[in-house]
Amino acid sequence: MDGADLELFERSLRHATERHTGAALDAALEELGWREALASDPHAAVSLLFELQGAANVTSSALDHVLLAGIGSVEVAGDNAAIVLPALDPNPVLASTTRAEREFVGEETTPPGSLDGDRLTVRGLGTAALPRCETAVVVAAAAGAIVAVVVPTAALTLRPVGGLDPALGLVEVSWESIAIDTTPQPITTWTPAVAAAQLAVGHELIGASRTMLDQARNHALERIQFGQPIAMFQAIRHRLADTLVAIETADAMLDAAWLDQSTQTAAMAKALAGRGARLAARHCQQVLAGIGFTTEHPLHRSIRRVLVLDELFGSARSLTRTLGDELLTSRQLPAVLPL
């Protein structure tokens, strides 16, 4: 996209995310041609939508489309399809995956399924779009290979995930050793697809972090204490400045990951985005003080969202540990990132 097209696209996406969520947002994105933009310019499509989505605290099926495009199963799955995401905790199928499939992405991003002959076992998550779709794509480990299996969504056991952020609409997906009647599709791009999803979630974390920072900054300017705005106090300024630095650092790392196109830098970017979002939640909560603890103020919505998003496709803590272990094992520093 050129500059004018990009500006128009961003305005249209902002209009959609500020007014819609869930199925309504999916319909708006379809009308805007977001999936076509994902195919032609994934950097612009993903970075713009997911940051706006995080800022507005809304949901869509965009993450499903990013993963489906990454594994090359869009045509096989059909238009009305979603994909099962990896579980949040370490997956027992890890032992059947190769080192190449585990590299740099952590245990949480191993395939959510395991295929033994024609018997499929699934343990993972689904976005809010999964229950609305007719078919689901399950990426599974099978005899040392990675395959994609298309199954009817109605055959899966879906349990709504309440917990910290029920508004996100995640569902727990399970299927215990049931025979499949479709032919598995071999895929070799699970790791790059996970990297693409990590970048998407990273941008969503950035969007939510910026919203929290704006809320804290506005409160600091408006809240009067000892005859002056609390924004005049050095402790408040330090917390807001530290938050801004963390957000901009993560944002720069995401830009570098798009240029570098490696799974390692994608994992680094996701880790920095998660760590920055948690720092933003902590500092902005401190700046907002008592009002920030109430449901009257919208800060809690963003905090809930970032705490859950940080866990998808590897948390900041687990990815940092995995990347550190890899550096110690290889004894090689990462290549210099493009500037």
N, C-alpha and C positions, 0 to 999 in steps of 0.2 A: 504494500500500500504506500502511496505517496503521502506527503504531509496533509493535504486537504482531505483525502479519503480517511486517513487515520483519525483526524480530528472529528470528522462527521461520525465515524464508527464509534469513537469513544463517547460522544454526546448521546448517540442512540442507545448504547449499552447502559450509560448512566441513567438515562430516562427509564429504561426497562427495569433496572435493578432497584431504583428508588420507588417503583410503583408495584412491582410484582414479586412473587416468590413461588416456589414449587412448580406445579403444573402450569400456572399462568405465566411464570417466567420462561419456562421451556417453550411455550407457544410464542412468546415475544421473541425469543432468540431464534426460533425457527423462521419467523417472519423476517427477521433482520439478516438471515443467512449466515448465522454464526458458524454453523458446521462447515459451510463452504469456505469461510474464512479460516477455520481450523486446518483445512486441507491445504490451502494456498499460502497462508502466512501464520503458522502456529505460534510464533513468538508474540505477535500482536494480539491474536485471538485469545490466547491463554492469559497473558500478562494483564491485559485490559479487563477482561471479564472477571477473572478471579479476584483481582484487587478490589474492583467495585463490589463484587459479591461479598467479600469479607468486610468491606466498609459498611455496607448496608445490612449485614447480618441476615442474608437471605440464602435460599437453597435452590439448586437446579440439578439437572442431570448432566451438567457439563463434564464433571469428573469421569463419569461413565464413558462419555464420548472420547475423552483424552486417552483413556486406557484402551478402549476398543480400537481407536486409530493406531495406537502404539503397537498392538499385537497383530494388526492387520486383519481383524475379524469383523469389520463393519459390514461388508457385503454378505458374509456368511450368516451373521446374526440377524440382519434385517433392521428396518427402521425402528420398530417397537421392541427394543432390547436394551438390557442393562448388563452390568458385569458385576460379579462377586468380588469384593475387595478382600485383601488379606486380613486376617484377624489381628487384633491389637497385641495379643500376647504371643510368645514364641510358638510356632506351629510345629506339630509333631511330624509333618512331612519333610521337615528340614533335612533329615538324615538321607532321604532319597534324592536330594538335589545335588547337582555338581557344584564344585567350588566356583566355577564361572558364573553360575546362576546366583550364588550367594554373595559374590564380591561387591563390596561397598554399599550394599543396600540393607544389611542387617537381618536378623532373624524374623522381624515382624513383616518383612516384605516377601517371604517365600510364598509360593502359590497356595491359594486357599483350599485346593482340592488334591486328592490322591486317587489315582486310577490303577486298580489291580485287575488286569484282564478287562472285563466289561463292568466291573463293580466300582462305582464312584462314591467316594466319601468326601464331604464338603464341610468345612468349618471356616466361616469368614463373616464378612459384613456386607451390607448393601446400603446404597444411598436411599434417600426418600423416594427416588424414582423407581427403584426395583419392584415394589409391590404393584406399581401401575403398568408394568411392562409385561408382555405376553411371554417373552423368552428371556433367559438369563445365560450369560456366557461364564463358564467356570474354567479357570486356568488351573491345570492339575499336573502334578509330577507323576510320570508313568515310566517305570523301568529306566531311569536315568535320563529321560527326555522330558520336555515340557510340551503339553498339548492343551488345546482349547476345546471344550465340550459345550455344545448348545443344548440346554434342557428347558422344559416348560417351567415357567416361574411357579405355576400352581403346584408342581411336584415338590418344591423346596419347602422346608419348614422355616417360617419367618417369625421372629419374635421382636416386637418393637423395643428399642433400647431407650429407656427413660434416662435415669441417672442424671449426670451433670447438665446435659444440654438436650432435653427432649425435642426442642424446636428444630434441631438439625435433622431429625427424622431418620437416623440410622436404624437399621434392622439387623439382628443377628441371623445368620443364614446357616442352616445345617442340613445334612443329608447323609444318612448312615448306610454305607455299603449297599447301594441300590443299583441294579443293572440298568445300563443305558442302552438305547436302541439307535443312537446316532454315531456317526463315524468321527472320532477325535481328529482335530486338525493340528498337525505338528506346528509349533511356533519356535522361533529362535530369537524373538525380540522381547521376551518377558522383562529382562533387566532394563533395556532402554525404555520400555513402556512404564516401568516403575519409576525410572528417573524423570520421565515426562510428568507423571503424576506428582512426584515430589516437588517439581518446579511449580505446578499448578497450586498445590496446597501451600507452598511457600508464599506465592503471591497473595493467596487468600489471608494468610497470617499477617502479611504486610498491611493489607487493607484494614483488617481488624485493629492492628496496632496503631495505625494512623488515626483511626476513629477514637480510640482510647486517649491518645495524646491530645487530640483536638478537644475532647471533653474535659480533660484535666487542665489544659491551657485556658480554656474559656472560664472554668471555675476559678482558676488562680487570678484571672483578671477581674472577675466580678466579686469575689469574696473579700469583704473588707474586715480587717482585723487590726487593732491598735491604730485605727485611723488611716489605714492605707491598704491597697490590694495585697493579698498574700504573695502575688507574683513579684513583689519587691524584695521578698526575703530570700537570702542566698540559698538556704536549704531547698526551697521549692524550685528555684532556678536550676540547681544542680540535678535534681531528679528529672526535671523536664529535659534538660540538656543531655543527660545520660540516655534517656529514652530515645531522643531524636538520633543520637549517634548510633545506637543499636539498630534502629529501624533503617537508617541510611546505609549502614554497613551490610545488613542483610539484603537490602535492595540492590546494592552494587554487586554483591556476590551472585544474586540471581541473574543479573545482566551478564556477568562473566560466565555463568554456567550455560546460558543460551549460546554464547559465542563459542565456548569450549566444546560443548556437546559431548561431555564424558559423564559416565555414571558417578565418578568420584566427585566431581565438582557439583553435580546435582545434589548428591548427599550432603556435601558441605553447605550448600545454599539452604537446603531444607533444615539442617541442624541450626544454622545461624538464624534463620527466620523463626524457628521455634523458640530458641533461646531469647531472641530479641522480643518476641511476643510475651513470653513469661516475664521478662524484665519490665516491659511496658505495663503489663497488668499489675505488677507489684508496685511500681513507682506511681502510676496513675491512681491506684487505690489509696496510696498514702497522701497524695496531693488532695484528692477529693474528701478524704477523712470520713466522717460519719455518714454524709449523704451517699458516699460511694458504696456503703454496705446495704443500702435499701433497694428494694425493687422499684421504688419511685424513680430512681435515676437509672438511665439505660446502660451504665457502665457494666453492670453484671451480665448483660447479654453478650457483650464482647469477651469478657473474661471467660464465661462458660464456653464460648465458641473456640477460643484459642487453646484452652486446656485440652479440648477434644481433638482439634485439628493437629496439634503438636504430636499426638500419638499415632496419627495415620501415616503409614508408609515409613515408620521409624521415628521415634521421638528424638529430640535434640540430644538427650543423654545417651540413648542406645546407638545413634549414628556416630556421635563423637567417639564413643568407646570402640565401635567397629573400625572407624577410620584410623584411630590411634593404634589399634592392634595391627592393622594392615601396614602402617608405616613402620612399626617396630619389627614386623616380620620381613618386609621387603628391604628395609634399611635404605629406602630411596624417598627423597622428597618429591612431592607432586610437581609436575611441569609448571613453568611460569604461566600464569593466566594471561589471556589476551587483554590488552588495554586499549 
